[in-house]
Amino acid sequence: MYETCLQYLERDGWRLEREHTAWLAYKDECRLWGDNPIELLGLASIHARVSPGTAPSSYWWRAETSGERRVSDRLEDEAEARKAELQRWRDKPDWAVRIQRCFAETRGSAEQRVRESRDLLGVGPLTLWPVLVEMELLDEAPPAVLHDRCRMCAGSGRLDVFD
């Protein structure tokens, strides 16, 4: 993914450098710094939308959110609600049967089945996946559902590390 980010930055006219652990991008009078190319591409994308110019400005990248609920807070609340719902299901005696039935009704690749089951059950794929593995309905996570960091922590089977 790093290489893809760096190629997009170069295509967009950014001059790139690597300095110790920092990734730098220069364009016109602007200098961006990130801990990795993903952050750098994110900053460049925000820069293109905000167009802060060359004058130094604190927090030029911050979106105007006054009076609005933060997206990250909303997503956290939604993830907590999905985990709570799954826990309520687990507290019911027939939870395993419901999940098995739902998973059996889906068709396609493992990834498609997880996504369809997630939609039918109303839980996130990263919440549902360890349950499906625990029930031996899946051997491992479909590649598009988990990224590497989640794949490493998924082995714990703890629901609280997902979503």
GIKAJO-V849985 format. One record per pair of residues at least 4 apart in sequence whose ideal C-beta (glycine too) atoms are under 8 Angstrom apart, sorted by the first residue. I is the first residue (numbers start at 0). J is the second residue. Records with the same first field share a line. If there is no record, write none. Layout:
BEGIN
I: J  J
END
This chain:
BEGIN
0: 4  36  37
1: 5  35  36  37
2: 6  36
3: 7
4: 8  36  37  39  40
5: 9  15  36
6: 10
7: 11  40
8: 13  15  24  36  39  40  43
9: 13  15
11: 26  43  47
12: 26
13: 24  25  26  31  43
14: 24  25  26
15: 22  23  24  25  39
16: 22  23  24  25
17: 21  22  23
18: 23
20: 34
21: 32  33  34
22: 32  33  34  35  36  38  39
23: 30  31  32  39
24: 30  31  33  39  42  43
25: 29  30  31
26: 43
27: 53
28: 53
29: 46  51  53
31: 39  42  43  46
32: 39
33: 37  38  39  41  42
34: 38
35: 39
36: 40
37: 41
38: 42
39: 43
40: 44
41: 45
42: 46  60
43: 47
44: 48
45: 49  60
46: 50  51  59  60
49: 59  60
51: 56  59
64: 69
68: 72  73
69: 73
70: 74
71: 75
72: 76
73: 77
74: 78
75: 79
76: 80
77: 81
78: 82  123  126  162
79: 83
80: 84
81: 85  121  122  123  126  162
82: 86  122  126  158  159  161  162
83: 87
84: 88  121  122
85: 89  120  122  126  127  130  158
86: 90  158
87: 91
88: 94  97  98  120
89: 94
90: 94
91: 97
93: 97
94: 98
95: 99  134
96: 100
97: 101  120
98: 102  116  120  127  130  131  134  136
99: 103  134  136
100: 104
101: 105  116  119  120
102: 112  116  131  136
104: 115  119
105: 111  112  115  116  119
106: 111  112  115
107: 111  112  115
108: 112  141
109: 113  137  141
110: 114  141  142  143  144
111: 115
112: 116
113: 117  124  127  128  131  137  141  144
114: 118  124  144
115: 119
116: 120  127  131
117: 121  122  123  124  127
120: 127
122: 126  127
123: 127  161  162
124: 128  144
125: 144  145  149  153  161  162
126: 130  158  161  162
127: 131
128: 132  137  140  144  145  153  161
129: 133  153  156  157  158  161
130: 134  158
131: 136  137
132: 136  137  138  139  140  153  156
133: 156
140: 144  145  149  150  153
141: 145
145: 149  150  153
146: 150
147: 151
148: 152
149: 153  160  161
152: 157  160
153: 160  161
155: 160
END
